[in-house]
Amino acid sequence: MKKIVIETDQAPAAIGPYTQALAAGPFVFISGQIPLDAKGRLVEGDIVVQTVQVIANLKAILAAVGLGLKDVVKTTVYLADLADFQEMNRTYGEFFPQHPPARTTIQVAGLARNVSVEIDAIAVKKEWHT
C-alpha cells in the first residue's frame, strides 16, 4: 500500500520525527495537534481557545487534501486535566454538530509545551488522484 505524506503551511510544521499527516489507502492519519498557530507559535488561553486552535489545525491539514471535518471518523482527545472536559466537549461539539466521529478522551500526565489539549484524527478519503 502506498503511503502519501501530507504537509501544509496552513498548520504548524512537525517539530519532531513525524509528519503532519499520512495517507494510506483511503485513510488519512493526522498527527496529534496542539494549540500552535501555522507559524508554530503557542496560542495561549483557556481550554476553549486551545481547543479551537487545535481543531483549526486539523481543518487546515484536512483541507490540504480536499477533506473537511465531516470526513473525520475517529479522534483521540488528550487532556492535561479532566476538569476541562465539559468546556472542551462543548467546544468540540460545535465543530461536529451532526454525526460526530468516534472519540476517545483521556487525561494524560502532561502534554508538549505544557498545553491543555492535544487531538489526533483519522479521516477517510474515497479517491486519491496522484
Secondary structure as the mmCIF struct_conf table of DSSP 4:
data_model
#
loop_
_struct_conf.conf_type_id
_struct_conf.id
_struct_conf.beg_label_comp_id
_struct_conf.beg_label_asym_id
_struct_conf.beg_label_seq_id
_struct_conf.end_label_comp_id
_struct_conf.end_label_asym_id
_struct_conf.end_label_seq_id
STRN STRN1 LYS A 3 ILE A 6
TURN_TY1_P TURN_TY1_P1 ASP A 9 GLN A 10
BEND BEND1 ALA A 11 ALA A 11
HELX_LH_PP_P HELX_LH_PP_P1 PRO A 12 ALA A 14
BEND BEND2 ILE A 15 TYR A 18
BEND BEND3 GLN A 20 GLN A 20
STRN STRN2 ALA A 21 ALA A 24
TURN_TY1_P TURN_TY1_P2 GLY A 25 PRO A 26
STRN STRN3 PHE A 27 GLN A 33
BEND BEND4 PRO A 35 PRO A 35
STRN STRN4 LEU A 36 LEU A 36
TURN_TY1_P TURN_TY1_P3 ALA A 38 LYS A 39
BEND BEND5 GLY A 40 GLY A 40
STRN STRN5 LEU A 42 LEU A 42
BEND BEND6 GLY A 45 GLY A 45
HELX_RH_AL_P HELX_RH_AL_P1 ILE A 47 ALA A 63
TURN_TY1_P TURN_TY1_P4 ALA A 64 GLY A 66
HELX_RH_3T_P HELX_RH_3T_P1 LEU A 69 ASP A 71
STRN STRN6 VAL A 72 LEU A 79
BEND BEND7 ALA A 80 ALA A 80
HELX_RH_3T_P HELX_RH_3T_P2 LEU A 82 ASP A 84
HELX_RH_AL_P HELX_RH_AL_P2 PHE A 85 PHE A 95
BEND BEND8 PHE A 96 PHE A 96
BEND BEND9 GLN A 98 HIS A 99
HELX_LH_PP_P HELX_LH_PP_P2 PRO A 100 PRO A 101
STRN STRN7 ALA A 102 GLN A 107
BEND BEND10 ALA A 109 ALA A 109
HELX_RH_3T_P HELX_RH_3T_P3 ALA A 112 ASN A 114
BEND BEND11 SER A 116 SER A 116
STRN STRN8 VAL A 117 VAL A 124
BEND BEND12 LYS A 126 LYS A 126
#
